[in-house]
């Protein structure tokens, strides 16, 4: 029972941190929409750099934005490859919560690898048949106009007839903030991790209090709370629990240590799945010291959360082409890493 309770607290800490960070990034994404589109078509280097930056943004929003820019002929197909290599999806939040220094290093590496892979893709291939305008689909890409998200007269005016989603989000963040502040969730003492969580939670509270009802329900409630958070919590809890059981009762460390190339192959294949959760297995195994950094790196290169779902919906060949490039790059990096010993 104690083991389950410990896993539950760990999962709540990770999910809570993911929640407030996704909320803040969603807010910033909408507020700054459109600033990056000028002159992009004239410079491939700017496209690759922007694509890598979008991929490096934790979560799926950057990847969705890159696919949208590609569908409007603003960035190249190689730039999409750059984004999908540079992104770690929602797992970026989890890695920042579990091992922040290694997560930053990993992001820097796949940022550079993504730019190189995107340039090579556009140089060696000319996939014109992928560059037709995407058909309309129901997957939300968030193309609304910039939000006037701070009331001019009274920031508490949104509570005049406030909605249930606003109240529920405030309660979720408040309980997470209180649990972190008293040490029931997250670090047991005041360190930079707890301070960061508290600060970001207060920022999230400010956003929830001030944004208008449409923004809150369409972006924060429907996109984050309803779609993302339940899956993130279930995958996080399930993965932490499963890995804990494996490490506690089965000598999986010995088997993995003797079959690293098999684990690498599994990581590359799992990365094909257009879903955030499966990659958590390798994140958790790395955090426990079971697999080396090179396998986590290869897994991060191949997987892109569900950032490729919009392309999968409209261009199966485009989806498979990006995944094929990612697997090749991930395999090369992973094999070199294992041979070198990192």
C-alpha positions in Angstrom: 0.0 0.0 0.0 2.8 2.4 0.8 4.4 1.7 -2.6 1.1 2.6 -4.3 0.8 5.7 -2.3 4.3 6.8 -3.1 3.8 6.1 -6.8 0.5 8.1 -6.7 2.2 11.1 -5.1 5.0 11.0 -7.7 2.4 10.7 -10.5 0.4 13.7 -9.1 3.6 15.8 -8.9 4.5 15.1 -12.5 0.9 15.5 -13.8 0.5 18.7 -11.8 3.7 20.2 -13.2 2.7 19.1 -16.7 -0.7 20.7 -16.3 0.5 24.2 -15.2 3.2 24.3 -17.8 0.9 23.2 -20.6 -1.6 25.9 -19.5 1.1 28.6 -19.5 2.5 27.5 -22.9 -1.0 27.4 -24.4 -1.5 31.0 -23.1 1.8 32.2 -24.6 1.2 30.3 -27.9 -2.1 32.1 -28.5 -0.9 35.5 -27.3 2.1 35.4 -29.7 0.4 33.8 -32.7 1.7 35.0 -36.1 4.9 36.7 -35.0 7.1 34.0 -36.6 5.6 33.9 -40.1 7.3 36.9 -41.7 10.0 36.1 -44.3 10.2 32.4 -43.4 9.6 31.3 -46.9 12.7 33.2 -48.0 15.2 31.5 -45.7 15.6 27.8 -45.2 18.0 28.4 -42.2 15.3 30.4 -40.4 12.8 27.6 -41.2 15.0 25.0 -39.6 15.8 27.1 -36.6 12.1 27.9 -36.1 11.1 24.3 -36.6 13.7 23.1 -34.0 12.5 25.8 -31.6 8.9 24.8 -32.1 9.9 21.2 -31.4 11.9 22.1 -28.3 8.8 23.7 -26.8 7.4 21.1 -24.3 4.1 19.6 -25.3 2.4 19.2 -28.6 1.6 22.8 -29.5 4.9 23.5 -31.2 4.6 20.3 -33.4 1.0 21.2 -34.3 2.2 24.7 -35.3 4.9 23.3 -37.5 2.5 21.0 -39.3 0.1 23.9 -39.8 2.9 26.1 -41.2 3.8 23.3 -43.6 0.2 22.9 -44.7 0.3 26.6 -45.6 3.6 26.3 -47.5 5.4 28.5 -45.0 8.0 25.9 -44.0 9.5 23.0 -46.0 9.0 19.3 -45.5 12.5 19.0 -44.1 11.6 21.6 -41.5 8.7 19.3 -40.4 11.3 16.5 -40.0 13.4 19.0 -37.9 10.4 19.7 -35.6 9.5 16.0 -35.1 13.1 15.1 -34.2 13.5 18.1 -31.9 10.2 17.4 -30.0 9.7 15.2 -27.0 6.0 15.8 -26.8 4.4 15.9 -23.4 7.3 13.8 -22.0 9.5 16.9 -22.1 7.5 18.2 -19.1 7.9 14.8 -17.3 11.7 14.7 -18.0 12.1 18.3 -16.7 10.3 17.2 -13.6 12.3 14.0 -13.1 15.9 14.9 -14.3 16.0 18.6 -15.4 19.7 18.9 -16.2 19.7 15.7 -18.4 16.4 16.9 -20.0 18.0 20.2 -21.0 21.0 18.4 -22.4 18.8 16.0 -24.4 16.8 18.9 -25.8 19.9 20.7 -26.9 21.2 17.6 -28.7 18.0 16.8 -30.5 17.6 20.5 -31.4 21.0 20.3 -33.3 20.3 16.9 -34.7 16.9 18.0 -36.0 18.3 20.9 -37.9 21.0 18.7 -39.5 18.4 16.0 -40.4 16.0 18.6 -41.9 18.7 20.1 -44.1 19.7 16.7 -45.3 16.1 15.7 -46.0 15.5 18.8 -48.2 18.8 18.4 -49.9 18.5 14.7 -50.8 14.8 14.4 -51.4 12.1 16.5 -53.1 8.8 15.1 -51.7 6.6 17.4 -53.8 3.7 15.0 -53.6 3.6 15.6 -49.8 3.3 19.3 -50.2 -0.2 19.5 -51.5 -2.6 21.5 -49.4 -4.0 19.5 -46.5 -7.6 18.6 -46.5 -9.8 20.1 -43.8 -10.0 17.9 -40.7 -11.5 18.2 -37.3 -8.2 18.2 -35.4 -7.9 21.6 -33.6 -4.8 23.6 -34.5 -5.8 26.8 -32.7 -5.9 29.4 -35.4 -8.0 32.0 -33.5 -7.0 35.6 -33.3 -4.9 36.9 -30.5 -6.8 36.8 -27.2 -7.5 39.9 -25.2 -6.8 37.9 -22.0 -6.6 40.6 -19.3 -9.7 42.5 -18.3 -9.1 46.3 -18.5 -11.2 47.3 -15.5 -11.2 44.5 -13.0 -9.3 41.3 -13.3 -12.0 39.6 -11.1 -14.8 40.5 -13.5 -14.7 37.0 -15.0 -16.2 35.7 -11.8 -19.5 37.4 -12.5 -21.5 34.3 -13.4 -18.3 32.2 -13.5 -18.4 28.8 -15.2 -17.9 25.4 -13.7 -14.7 24.7 -15.8 -13.1 27.9 -14.3 -13.9 26.8 -10.8 -12.6 23.3 -11.3 -9.3 24.4 -12.9 -8.8 26.9 -10.0 -9.4 24.1 -7.5 -7.1 21.7 -9.3 -4.2 24.2 -9.3 -4.9 25.4 -5.8 -4.8 21.8 -4.4 -1.6 21.1 -6.3 0.0 24.4 -5.1 -1.0 23.7 -1.5 0.3 20.1 -1.7 3.6 21.3 -3.1 4.0 24.1 -0.6 3.5 21.8 2.4 5.7 19.0 0.9 3.0 16.4 0.4 3.6 16.6 -3.4 7.0 16.9 -5.0 10.3 17.6 -3.1 10.2 17.2 0.7 12.2 20.4 1.3 12.4 23.8 -0.3 14.7 23.6 -3.3 14.7 25.1 -6.8 12.3 22.4 -8.0 9.6 23.3 -5.3 10.1 27.0 -5.9 9.7 26.6 -9.6 6.5 24.6 -9.2 5.1 27.2 -6.8 5.9 30.1 -9.1 4.5 28.4 -12.2 1.4 27.5 -10.2 0.8 31.1 -9.2 1.3 32.2 -12.9 -1.2 29.5 -13.9 -3.7 30.8 -11.3 -3.3 34.3 -12.7 -4.0 33.1 -16.2 -7.1 31.2 -15.2 -8.5 34.2 -13.2 -7.9 36.7 -16.0 -8.6 34.9 -19.3 -12.1 35.3 -20.9 -14.6 32.5 -20.8 -14.1 31.5 -24.5 -10.4 31.1 -24.1 -10.7 29.2 -20.9 -13.2 26.7 -22.2 -11.8 26.2 -25.7 -8.1 26.2 -24.9 -7.5 25.4 -21.2 -10.5 23.2 -20.5 -11.2 21.3 -23.7 -7.7 21.1 -25.0 -5.7 20.6 -21.8 -7.9 19.3 -19.0 -10.3 17.1 -21.0 -7.9 15.8 -23.7 -4.4 15.7 -22.2 -4.4 15.6 -18.4 -6.3 12.3 -17.8 -4.1 10.4 -20.3 -0.9 11.9 -18.9 -1.9 10.9 -15.3 -2.9 7.4 -16.3 0.2 6.8 -18.4 2.5 8.3 -15.7 0.9 6.4 -12.9 0.8 3.1 -14.9 4.3 3.4 -16.1 5.7 4.3 -12.7 3.8 1.4 -11.1 4.8 -1.1 -13.8 8.5 -0.1 -13.7 8.5 -0.2 -9.9 7.1 -3.7 -9.9 9.6 -4.9 -12.5 12.5 -3.4 -10.7 11.3 -4.6 -7.3 10.4 -8.2 -8.1 12.2 -9.1 -11.3 15.9 -8.8 -12.1 15.2 -6.8 -15.3 18.4 -4.8 -14.9 20.5 -7.8 -15.7 18.5 -8.7 -18.8 18.5 -5.1 -20.1 22.2 -4.7 -19.4 22.9 -7.8 -21.6 20.4 -6.8 -24.4 20.9 -3.1 -24.9 20.7 -3.3 -28.7 17.3 -5.1 -28.4 16.1 -2.4 -26.1 17.2 0.2 -28.6 15.3 -1.6 -31.4 12.2 -1.7 -29.2 12.6 2.0 -28.4 12.8 2.9 -32.1 9.7 0.8 -32.9 7.7 2.2 -30.0 8.5 5.7 -31.2 6.4 5.1 -34.3 3.2 5.2 -32.2 1.7 8.7 -32.5 1.0 9.0 -28.8 2.7 10.6 -25.9 2.4 7.8 -23.3 4.6 4.9 -24.5 7.8 7.0 -24.4 7.3 7.4 -20.7 8.5 3.8 -20.3 12.0 4.7 -21.4 11.9 8.0 -19.5 11.2 6.1 -16.3 13.8 3.4 -17.1 16.4 6.1 -17.6 15.4 7.9 -14.4 15.9 4.6 -12.5 19.3 4.1 -14.0 18.2 1.0 -15.9 19.0 2.2 -19.5 21.7 4.6 -20.7 21.3 8.1 -22.0 21.8 7.0 -25.6 18.6 4.9 -25.7 16.6 7.7 -24.2 18.1 10.0 -26.8 17.2 7.6 -29.6 13.7 7.2 -28.3 13.3 11.0 -28.1 14.4 11.4 -31.7 11.9 8.9 -33.1 8.8 9.7 -31.0 6.9 13.0 -31.4 4.0 12.6 -29.0 0.8 13.1 -31.0 2.3 16.1 -32.9 2.1 14.1 -36.2 -1.6 13.2 -35.9 -2.7 16.1 -38.2 -0.4 14.9 -40.9 -1.4 11.3 -40.3 -5.0 12.3 -40.9 -4.3 13.9 -44.3 -1.0 12.4 -45.6 -0.2 8.8 -44.6 2.8 8.8 -46.9 4.1 12.0 -45.4 3.6 10.5 -41.9 5.5 7.4 -42.9 8.3 9.4 -44.6 8.9 11.5 -41.5 8.9 8.4 -39.3 11.3 6.6 -41.6 13.8 9.5 -41.4 13.4 9.7 -37.6 14.1 6.0 -37.2 17.2 6.1 -39.4 18.5 9.1 -37.4 17.6 7.6 -34.1 19.2 4.3 -34.9 22.4 6.0 -36.0 22.6 8.1 -32.9 21.6 5.2 -30.6 24.1 2.7 -32.0 26.9 5.2 -31.9 26.0 6.1 -28.3 25.9 2.4 -27.2 29.3 1.7 -29.0 30.9 4.8 -27.4 29.3 4.0 -24.0 27.1 6.9 -23.1 
